[in-house]
Amino acid sequence: MKLNRRAIFGTVTAGALALSLAACGGDDGGDSVPEINGTGASFPDAFYAAAIEGYAEANPDAIVTYDAVGSGTGKSDFGEGLNDFAGTDSLVGEGDGPEEGSYQYLPTVAAPITVSYNLPEVEALQLSQETLAQIFQGDITSWDDEAIAADNPDAELPAVEITVAHRSDGSGTTSNFSKFLDEATESWTLGAGDTVEWPSNSVGGDGNTGVAQTIQDTEGAIGYVDLADATASGLVFASIENADGNFTQPTLEGTTAGLEGAVVNDDLSYNPLDAAGPEAYPITAPTYLLIRTEYEDAAVGQAVKDFVEYLLTDGQELAADNHFAPLPEGLRQQAMDALNETIAD
Amino acid sequence: MTATASPETSEDLDLGGDSRARGADRGFRGLVTLAGLMVLVVLALILVATALRAMPALSEEGLWGFITGTRWAPNEDVFGTFPMLYGTLVTSLIGMVVAVPVSIGIALFTTEIAHRRLRKYIVTVVDLLATIPSVVFGLVGVLVVVPFIDDWYQGLAGLVEPVPVLTSVFDESNTGRNYFTAGMVLAIMTIPIITSIAREVFDTVPETDKQAAYALGATRWEMIKGAMLPHSFGGLVGASMLGLGRAMGETIAVALVIGGSFHISANVFDTGNTMAAVIAQQWGESTGLHTDALVGIGVVLFAITVIINFAARWVVRRAETKMRGAHS
């Protein structure tokens, strides 16, 4: 018995010791660059992951992590001081966590949200903004509807039932897509938000991949998916009517054109949805980093600054490879200025 | 300490141990009592903490409105959980309808019919099924089953079209993601749990009872019906309840195959959602009142599980009294 007990105590002590040693190891940075971590939006995750990799290659000492837990969690983490920077697709609202004046928005990249569909016989589809709204709120239920035919005079539309595919998880992509329909169209009644009340016969998919999967295996399905996932799944995109009345495809060029047409606010938030410009793709999602206006540890602040500076300079070149549109030069410069102003060297 | 009347307390069983041993005994007793109480305390704390957190959303809708409301529109601060409550009940029901008979069948086969050696393999395989993480079931469901199953559903819907009630239950399907697929996934996940307990329960049927039935000229089926099932009823209900508990709380596998829409439909081939799945889906991007409402769903789910468990206990107690009555 006694031996046994001693053995158990021994194991426990050894375990505790190992744990505390490991904990010490993490903090024991010395002169090296402190590890910084960010949490937040999943939408730009692919780009941030590539940028972090590129940054680590250029600066072997630096350790940056980004955890794509969702904009909402990112913002509340930021408010509670659990991260060093946050990624978010939506602006900070009341009750989200971060206090007024404790953060600065920095736009990083943008990407188009595609309207993808599954109609094997229809190779090209054009949708006006009003038609799009009516399809997604369940007013138009069949592909051979007059409104769709009016947008596509040359296409042969089958009498197939429309299945609307949407995100079942709360999502910045949903937020931007519904915001576009809410702002640009008369017919949209579902409002805007991370989760809206979709028509009852629609199908929810988990994440962009889930929606892409639903569209892929359901004939007659239509849904909104970010460009990277839609491209990876080999989906077909509809051309969407923009503010100038042209039908445009979701391309990175169209997105950058949309960003150039967007009005940038003083706090660097901007709304690229339904932006002016003949080439602009109208459904474009911006994404931001939140950085703190004051970092308790100046070394952490410097590390964040170095990383974000990379994102806004060399990192921008990685955007296109990952299906994100880099910022137009004017906006990029504004973001750099704001970064330098917020975190002084 | 000595207040308990049970003859098994340390005092009565003192086999000449010294006072140190008695002290250890007392210490042990305190320790296990503490462990027992801990369960209650943790449970109470969870309930209080979640209820407090959910308060803002619950007071916005009123508890009754929160449970019976049929609209879930977080962007308008409208939170009615009835569609997902309905989804939870329907998918669990489908799961149970399939899983319980199959599990009892497997258990009877392994205890009564299968050869001893075959039995060992079957038991191992069924237990192995229980160790597969639920997300794997969900992925198999959404990647393998969903793409082809829709045609089968359509076929079935076509078959039952002339039958009045069945045609509204098995109606049109437009993707393979629906209550029924989710129910099937739940069935496969709960079968190992129910089977393994049902097996234990059948093992407790006294050999004398079985032999007595045979002696009276019963066939094997009559023996099972007359001697084994009545004896095991309580245990089987308990086994099913454990399975039901797992089915109602299952989150990720259901979230993947249920189709995530909020409405109430008699058609099992329609998309829907369940309480646990909604919490998991919407948690990441939720803020403020929306978060509180999600916690509220958790509270309601918790309450329903408790109610169902009590109901099951009541059923078991009633059945046992009835059986005892029959015996005397």
Interface residues (C-beta under 8 A of the other chain):
Chain A: S42 V69 G70 S71 G72 T73 K75 S76 G93 E94 G95 D96 G97 E161 T163 H166 S168 D169 G170 S171 G172 S175 S178 L190 G191 A192 G193 D194 T195 V196 E197 W198 S200 N201 S202 V203 G204 G205 D206 G210 Q213 T214 D217 T218 G220 A221
Chain B: R71 W72 A73 P74 N75 E76 V78 V142 L143 V146 P147 D150 N174 T175 G176 R177 A255 L256 G259 G260 S261 F262 H263 S265 D270 T271 N273 A277 Q281 Q282 W283 G284 E285 S286 T287 G288 L289 H290 T291
